[in-house]
Amino acid sequence: MADKNFNKLLEEFDSILNSISTELSEKVISEFKKSNNQIRFCLDDGLDEIQKKINNVPSGSGLYLFEVNLQTFYKDEIGLYDDWGHNRKSINQNKRDHFFECINRLWNEAIERDGSSYPKIIKKRFFHHFCLRPLRNNFESEEWIPFYLGINKNIQGRVYQHVKCDSSTFSMKLSHLSETVFSEYPIRVSTFVIPNIESKRRYMLVKEIESIVRERLHPLVGKQ
């Protein structure tokens, strides 16, 4: 009897946790879309100007989302691809494979990337944004592509770490790309503050929320 009661408690715990995590994840995604929770910049703006914008990011605890606008990049690369004249058989498959190679090269091409620790583009997440059946190409149709999702106890500081290279931290190290074509493309950072995330209970919950949001948004780069 004791074992059955214990198992029932665990089931109730899972049910409650799932319900709360799902509801909060919806709230996070909704708040990410609000302009007052966002900053925008290009790497071309320069580190000083970018830091001024990052200073408007909350210094509290919570989640943050990097997005990038790659419509121009897609148009240019696929335009070149079409000009080369390819067999139209499986044309969407060919275009997707070609564009994956292009975006992977864009993300990894900087010399400073060699030997550096930074998140890589995850192919299965790329395939979500460029799906063949049914055909969905967010790179062409959507202005903003989810790029990186994270949580931290100091959102502002962590966002800056992702921009300014620090070899001692695992981050996107975006300033590696400041001399590449990537620097031309708009970046948007959205944030959501969760009070007292330092609490072990709340941090556990936020990790659950992060996992749900990641599976909803499919950010292109990351560890997972």
Solvent accessible surface area in square Angstrom, and as a share of the most:
residue,aa,sasa,rsa
1,M,175,0.78
2,A,79,0.61
3,D,109,0.57
4,K,148,0.63
5,N,79,0.40
6,F,120,0.50
7,N,78,0.40
8,K,121,0.51
9,L,114,0.57
10,L,84,0.42
11,E,117,0.53
12,E,77,0.35
13,F,100,0.42
14,D,76,0.39
15,S,69,0.45
16,I,104,0.53
17,L,27,0.13
18,N,87,0.44
19,S,67,0.43
20,I,76,0.38
21,S,1,0.01
22,T,68,0.39
23,E,125,0.56
24,L,57,0.28
25,S,0,0.00
26,E,83,0.37
27,K,100,0.42
28,V,0,0.00
29,I,11,0.05
30,S,53,0.34
31,E,25,0.11
32,F,7,0.03
33,K,148,0.63
34,K,94,0.40
35,S,91,0.59
36,N,129,0.66
37,N,36,0.19
38,Q,26,0.11
39,I,19,0.10
40,R,125,0.45
41,F,6,0.03
42,C,29,0.17
43,L,10,0.05
44,D,90,0.47
45,D,60,0.31
46,G,31,0.30
47,L,62,0.31
48,D,113,0.59
49,E,74,0.33
50,I,3,0.01
51,Q,72,0.32
52,K,126,0.53
53,K,61,0.26
54,I,2,0.01
55,N,88,0.45
56,N,116,0.60
57,V,6,0.03
58,P,51,0.32
59,S,74,0.48
60,G,28,0.27
61,S,8,0.05
62,G,0,0.00
63,L,0,0.00
64,Y,3,0.01
65,L,5,0.03
66,F,2,0.01
67,E,15,0.07
68,V,1,0.01
69,N,23,0.12
70,L,2,0.01
71,Q,62,0.28
72,T,82,0.48
73,F,10,0.04
74,Y,14,0.05
75,K,152,0.64
76,D,77,0.40
77,E,34,0.15
78,I,11,0.05
79,G,31,0.30
80,L,94,0.47
81,Y,10,0.04
82,D,71,0.37
83,D,116,0.60
84,W,149,0.52
85,G,61,0.59
86,H,78,0.35
87,N,113,0.58
88,R,181,0.66
89,K,157,0.67
90,S,69,0.44
91,I,40,0.20
92,N,60,0.31
93,Q,66,0.29
94,N,51,0.26
95,K,35,0.15
96,R,28,0.10
97,D,58,0.30
98,H,26,0.12
99,F,0,0.00
100,F,29,0.12
101,E,103,0.46
102,C,2,0.01
103,I,3,0.01
104,N,50,0.26
105,R,133,0.49
106,L,7,0.04
107,W,1,0.00
108,N,48,0.25
109,E,81,0.36
110,A,10,0.08
111,I,157,0.80
112,E,101,0.45
113,R,8,0.03
114,D,133,0.69
115,G,85,0.82
116,S,29,0.18
117,S,59,0.38
118,Y,11,0.04
119,P,3,0.02
120,K,97,0.41
121,I,16,0.08
122,I,32,0.16
123,K,103,0.44
124,K,139,0.59
125,R,8,0.03
126,F,0,0.00
127,F,62,0.26
128,H,57,0.26
129,H,6,0.03
130,F,4,0.02
131,C,28,0.17
132,L,45,0.22
133,R,220,0.80
134,P,106,0.67
135,L,99,0.49
136,R,82,0.30
137,N,19,0.10
138,N,20,0.10
139,F,1,0.00
140,E,107,0.48
141,S,78,0.50
142,E,85,0.38
143,E,87,0.39
144,W,30,0.11
145,I,2,0.01
146,P,17,0.11
147,F,7,0.03
148,Y,22,0.08
149,L,4,0.02
150,G,6,0.05
151,I,21,0.11
152,N,45,0.23
153,K,102,0.43
154,N,69,0.35
155,I,0,0.00
156,Q,48,0.21
157,G,27,0.26
158,R,36,0.13
159,V,0,0.00
160,Y,49,0.19
161,Q,63,0.28
162,H,0,0.00
163,V,1,0.01
164,K,89,0.38
165,C,39,0.23
166,D,59,0.31
167,S,109,0.70
168,S,96,0.62
169,T,33,0.19
170,F,59,0.25
171,S,0,0.00
172,M,0,0.00
173,K,3,0.01
174,L,3,0.01
175,S,34,0.22
176,H,25,0.11
177,L,0,0.00
178,S,43,0.28
179,E,163,0.73
180,T,25,0.15
181,V,60,0.35
182,F,3,0.01
183,S,5,0.03
184,E,100,0.45
185,Y,13,0.05
186,P,48,0.30
187,I,5,0.03
188,R,33,0.12
189,V,1,0.00
190,S,0,0.00
191,T,6,0.03
192,F,32,0.13
193,V,62,0.36
194,I,22,0.11
195,P,88,0.55
196,N,100,0.51
197,I,0,0.00
198,E,102,0.46
199,S,46,0.30
200,K,182,0.77
201,R,201,0.73
202,R,104,0.38
203,Y,77,0.29
204,M,93,0.42
205,L,36,0.18
206,V,1,0.01
207,K,92,0.39
208,E,65,0.29
209,I,1,0.00
210,E,12,0.05
211,S,56,0.36
212,I,48,0.24
213,V,0,0.00
214,R,23,0.08
215,E,99,0.45
216,R,118,0.43
217,L,33,0.16
218,H,35,0.16
219,P,2,0.01
220,L,0,0.00
221,V,3,0.02
222,G,12,0.11
223,K,159,0.67
224,Q,112,0.50
